[in-house]
Amino acid sequence: MLETVVGYTGGTTASPTYESIGDHTEALRVVYDPSQVTYDELLAKFWREHDPMPMEFTGYQYRSAVFYHDGSQLAAAERRLGGGSSPFATSASKHTKLEPAETFYRAEEYHQQFLAKATGRAVSVGMHQ
């Protein structure tokens, strides 16, 4: 991956912040090189490791969603929705929404690379596990 950015998307609130997120969802924007990793591989990792909670417990801020940019990404997400051997597969297919990507707002700097800052160690996403 070339870059990951934490932010907010999927809502209508102008210029959301962590303290004033409105109806947005916290999200991770992933910039990647498709010659190194495919969108399908990114989705596979997401579905393997993601344990979504029902929106009635999380509200919009922490809801589970995949925001797609075009029809091919939507088709790939639909194929992968909750698939595979994840212990979370049923929960993922039931509680994860697929929605078109909208304006993405970068989160405050203290949210970027949060684990690395908190632990003092670089965090690797390990795509080929």
Backbone bond lengths (Angstrom), bond angles and torsions (degrees), N, CA, C in turn:
res aa  C-N    CA-C-N  psi(-1)  N-CA   C-N-CA  omega(-1)  CA-C   N-CA-C  phi
1 M - - - 1.429 - - 1.514 109.62 -
2 L 1.293 114.56 143.46 1.449 119.64 -179.33 1.523 112.09 -86.93
3 E 1.342 115.86 -35.87 1.461 119.15 -176.99 1.518 109.89 -163.09
4 T 1.322 115.58 145.85 1.461 121.31 168.66 1.522 107.14 -126.36
5 V 1.322 115.52 139.65 1.463 121.52 -178.69 1.523 107.91 -134.10
6 V 1.311 116.92 128.89 1.452 122.25 176.26 1.525 108.18 -86.44
7 G 1.329 115.64 139.21 1.457 118.44 179.18 1.508 112.74 -167.50
8 Y 1.320 114.66 -157.97 1.464 122.47 -175.72 1.527 108.73 -132.20
9 T 1.327 116.27 140.86 1.464 120.85 178.94 1.528 109.35 -157.46
10 G 1.326 114.85 173.63 1.458 120.40 172.63 1.511 115.83 82.89
11 G 1.324 117.88 12.27 1.462 120.03 -178.06 1.513 112.20 -131.99
12 T 1.314 114.81 -172.16 1.460 120.58 -176.73 1.527 113.23 -115.84
13 T 1.323 118.23 -7.28 1.457 121.77 -179.14 1.528 109.69 -65.93
14 A 1.335 116.68 131.03 1.467 120.62 178.79 1.519 110.38 -72.41
15 S 1.333 116.71 132.15 1.466 123.68 174.95 1.528 113.14 47.46
16 P 1.327 118.36 61.94 1.464 120.40 -178.60 1.525 112.49 -65.59
17 T 1.317 115.16 153.71 1.461 123.15 173.21 1.526 106.76 -132.78
18 Y 1.315 116.91 172.02 1.463 119.75 179.10 1.522 110.68 -60.68
19 E 1.317 117.46 -38.11 1.466 121.52 -179.10 1.524 112.23 -79.28
20 S 1.327 117.34 -19.20 1.461 121.99 -177.41 1.528 108.87 -138.58
21 I 1.330 115.74 65.47 1.459 121.11 -172.39 1.529 112.67 -82.27
22 G 1.319 116.26 -21.07 1.464 119.44 179.83 1.520 111.47 61.41
23 D 1.323 116.83 -129.94 1.469 121.15 -177.47 1.527 112.54 -100.62
24 H 1.327 117.36 18.45 1.465 121.21 177.81 1.528 110.70 -82.00
25 T 1.319 114.64 167.91 1.451 123.37 177.61 1.515 109.10 -118.03
26 E 1.314 117.79 136.98 1.460 119.95 172.41 1.522 107.37 -64.87
27 A 1.334 115.97 134.92 1.460 119.88 -174.87 1.522 110.30 -143.72
28 L 1.311 114.76 163.38 1.452 122.35 175.33 1.518 107.75 -118.12
29 R 1.320 116.46 120.78 1.471 120.80 174.19 1.518 107.02 -91.67
30 V 1.323 116.04 127.14 1.461 122.34 -178.43 1.520 108.62 -112.34
31 V 1.323 116.07 121.60 1.460 122.04 174.13 1.522 105.65 -104.38
32 Y 1.329 116.19 123.87 1.460 119.60 -174.05 1.524 110.73 -138.87
33 D 1.316 114.92 163.11 1.456 122.61 177.42 1.529 107.23 -100.37
34 P 1.343 118.36 109.76 1.469 120.25 -177.00 1.531 113.95 -63.41
35 S 1.323 118.24 -12.40 1.467 118.92 174.55 1.530 110.71 -80.84
36 Q 1.342 117.02 -13.89 1.463 122.13 179.41 1.525 113.30 -103.53
37 V 1.321 116.64 -36.06 1.464 122.11 179.92 1.525 107.39 -149.34
38 T 1.315 116.56 139.20 1.463 119.56 -178.65 1.524 110.94 -91.23
39 Y 1.310 115.10 161.92 1.458 120.74 175.67 1.531 109.38 -59.93
40 D 1.321 116.17 -39.39 1.465 120.45 178.76 1.532 111.25 -61.76
41 E 1.327 117.80 -38.51 1.470 120.77 177.32 1.528 110.88 -66.61
42 L 1.326 117.11 -38.75 1.463 120.16 176.44 1.524 110.58 -62.30
43 L 1.328 116.13 -44.16 1.463 119.90 177.75 1.523 111.55 -62.21
44 A 1.319 116.97 -42.09 1.466 120.96 -179.60 1.529 110.16 -59.17
45 K 1.325 117.01 -43.46 1.468 120.45 178.87 1.528 110.26 -65.19
46 F 1.320 117.14 -42.70 1.459 121.01 177.64 1.521 110.46 -57.22
47 W 1.333 117.45 -50.07 1.466 120.22 -176.42 1.522 111.45 -67.58
48 R 1.347 118.08 -32.51 1.474 120.70 178.70 1.519 111.65 -66.31
49 E 1.321 117.37 -35.21 1.457 119.84 -168.21 1.522 114.71 -112.92
50 H 1.289 118.06 -3.58 1.462 120.91 -174.93 1.525 110.71 -95.16
51 D 1.314 115.96 130.11 1.465 122.54 178.18 1.527 107.65 -118.91
52 P 1.337 117.60 89.16 1.461 119.83 -175.90 1.520 112.89 -73.45
53 M 1.309 114.07 148.58 1.462 121.38 174.77 1.526 107.75 -105.51
54 P 1.314 117.08 147.93 1.476 119.41 176.31 1.530 110.57 -59.29
55 M 1.325 116.07 141.18 1.459 120.82 -176.97 1.525 112.40 -59.61
56 E 1.320 117.46 -28.78 1.466 118.01 179.71 1.530 111.92 -63.83
57 F 1.353 117.29 -18.84 1.463 121.01 176.65 1.523 112.21 -96.31
58 T 1.329 117.87 -21.86 1.464 120.62 -172.39 1.517 113.86 -111.70
59 G 1.330 118.30 -21.54 1.456 120.25 -172.44 1.516 110.34 68.47
60 Y 1.308 116.22 -172.28 1.467 119.99 -178.01 1.520 112.81 -66.66
61 Q 1.318 117.53 -35.39 1.454 120.56 -172.53 1.528 112.70 -56.86
62 Y 1.312 118.28 -43.12 1.465 121.32 -174.39 1.522 113.42 -113.70
63 R 1.309 117.48 16.37 1.464 119.44 -179.21 1.523 110.69 -64.94
64 S 1.302 115.89 161.12 1.459 122.35 -179.37 1.525 109.85 -95.16
65 A 1.331 116.22 123.54 1.466 120.36 -179.93 1.519 110.09 -153.28
66 V 1.325 114.36 150.46 1.462 122.10 168.51 1.516 105.00 -114.82
67 F 1.328 116.06 122.66 1.456 121.21 179.87 1.521 107.83 -100.95
68 Y 1.321 116.74 114.33 1.462 122.05 -175.22 1.531 110.66 -99.49
69 H 1.340 114.87 155.22 1.469 121.08 -177.22 1.518 114.49 -103.14
70 D 1.323 117.65 -18.39 1.460 119.37 -179.68 1.532 109.59 -158.81
71 G 1.320 114.69 177.13 1.456 120.05 -177.02 1.518 114.14 -62.00
72 S 1.320 117.34 -34.14 1.474 118.57 -179.96 1.531 110.66 -69.96
73 Q 1.337 117.63 -36.29 1.458 119.65 176.15 1.532 110.69 -67.98
74 L 1.329 116.89 -39.12 1.461 119.74 177.18 1.524 110.48 -61.90
75 A 1.331 116.77 -46.16 1.467 120.34 -179.85 1.524 111.01 -61.03
76 A 1.330 117.22 -41.83 1.470 120.63 178.71 1.528 110.64 -64.76
77 A 1.328 117.22 -42.48 1.467 120.68 179.28 1.522 111.05 -64.62
78 E 1.328 117.00 -39.61 1.467 120.11 177.79 1.522 111.18 -64.30
79 R 1.338 117.42 -39.71 1.470 121.10 177.88 1.525 110.91 -63.97
80 R 1.315 116.70 -38.40 1.462 122.16 -175.40 1.519 113.98 -88.51
81 L 1.310 118.57 -12.08 1.463 121.57 -172.03 1.524 111.56 -51.60
82 G 1.326 114.85 107.53 1.455 120.57 176.36 1.513 114.44 67.30
83 G 1.316 117.72 10.17 1.462 120.20 -176.92 1.509 112.65 -79.66
84 G 1.299 116.16 174.94 1.448 121.55 175.76 1.514 112.78 87.27
85 S 1.319 114.08 -162.57 1.460 120.34 -171.79 1.529 113.00 -99.94
86 S 1.311 117.36 12.53 1.457 120.10 -178.14 1.519 111.06 -60.68
87 P 1.338 117.30 138.79 1.467 118.92 173.55 1.529 111.17 -67.26
88 F 1.342 116.86 -12.12 1.456 121.76 -178.20 1.531 112.41 -100.29
89 A 1.339 118.65 6.54 1.460 122.08 -171.43 1.524 112.99 -55.34
90 T 1.313 118.48 -46.56 1.464 120.86 -178.90 1.513 110.64 -65.17
91 S 1.316 116.86 -44.12 1.450 120.83 178.51 1.522 111.08 -63.35
92 A 1.336 117.05 -40.18 1.466 120.83 -179.74 1.515 111.23 -62.99
93 S 1.329 117.12 -46.24 1.456 119.25 -177.56 1.518 111.34 -68.47
94 K 1.312 116.98 -27.59 1.460 120.55 -178.93 1.528 112.60 -83.51
95 H 1.338 117.62 -34.68 1.462 120.74 -169.68 1.528 115.18 -112.93
96 T 1.319 119.18 -3.43 1.458 120.88 -178.78 1.518 110.05 -100.11
97 K 1.327 115.54 128.77 1.463 121.87 179.07 1.519 109.65 -97.70
98 L 1.316 116.50 146.22 1.461 122.87 172.52 1.518 106.59 -108.08
99 E 1.333 116.25 120.46 1.459 120.78 -174.89 1.515 110.57 -137.87
100 P 1.331 117.18 149.44 1.463 119.10 176.62 1.527 110.90 -63.79
101 A 1.325 115.72 141.09 1.465 120.49 178.08 1.524 109.07 -67.29
102 E 1.307 115.00 137.60 1.468 121.83 178.28 1.524 107.29 -120.70
103 T 1.295 117.10 -163.21 1.459 120.77 179.10 1.521 109.78 -58.23
104 F 1.323 115.43 133.18 1.455 122.67 178.58 1.524 107.85 -107.41
105 Y 1.329 116.67 128.04 1.453 122.50 178.66 1.520 108.65 -109.54
106 R 1.315 116.83 121.85 1.465 121.17 178.78 1.530 109.41 -63.31
107 A 1.323 116.37 134.18 1.464 121.49 177.63 1.532 109.78 -73.84
108 E 1.300 114.32 166.47 1.457 121.47 178.87 1.536 109.87 -56.62
109 E 1.327 115.50 152.15 1.465 121.02 -174.66 1.526 112.46 -57.59
110 Y 1.310 118.95 -35.58 1.470 119.70 -178.06 1.525 112.31 -66.44
111 H 1.333 118.59 -14.43 1.468 121.31 175.71 1.533 112.36 -86.75
112 Q 1.321 117.61 -21.46 1.463 120.99 -177.82 1.528 110.09 -71.16
113 Q 1.331 116.29 132.35 1.476 121.69 179.65 1.526 110.88 51.42
114 F 1.318 116.08 44.20 1.469 122.41 -173.60 1.529 112.92 -56.75
115 L 1.336 117.42 -48.22 1.474 119.62 -178.50 1.518 112.00 -64.31
116 A 1.319 116.79 -40.65 1.460 119.69 178.60 1.521 110.74 -62.39
117 K 1.326 116.83 -40.73 1.469 120.04 178.43 1.527 111.24 -68.17
118 A 1.321 116.73 -40.09 1.467 120.70 -177.28 1.524 112.35 -69.97
119 T 1.335 116.98 -34.80 1.465 120.35 -176.25 1.520 113.67 -101.19
120 G 1.343 116.38 -16.17 1.457 119.84 -176.51 1.516 113.34 76.91
121 R 1.352 115.83 11.09 1.468 120.57 -179.70 1.517 109.55 -123.27
122 A 1.305 116.03 147.67 1.460 120.90 174.69 1.528 108.44 -67.70
123 V 1.312 115.81 145.05 1.467 121.28 -179.75 1.518 107.58 -112.18
124 S 1.320 116.87 127.30 1.456 122.28 -179.73 1.518 109.50 -104.90
125 V 1.343 116.12 141.45 1.454 119.53 178.96 1.517 112.03 -87.37
126 G 1.330 119.22 -13.87 1.456 122.69 173.74 1.519 114.60 48.11
127 M 1.320 117.24 69.95 1.462 121.17 -175.54 1.521 113.89 -63.06
128 H 1.322 118.70 -32.68 1.465 119.00 -172.64 1.518 111.34 -108.00
129 Q 1.330 114.83 63.11 1.458 120.36 179.61 1.506 109.56 -97.23
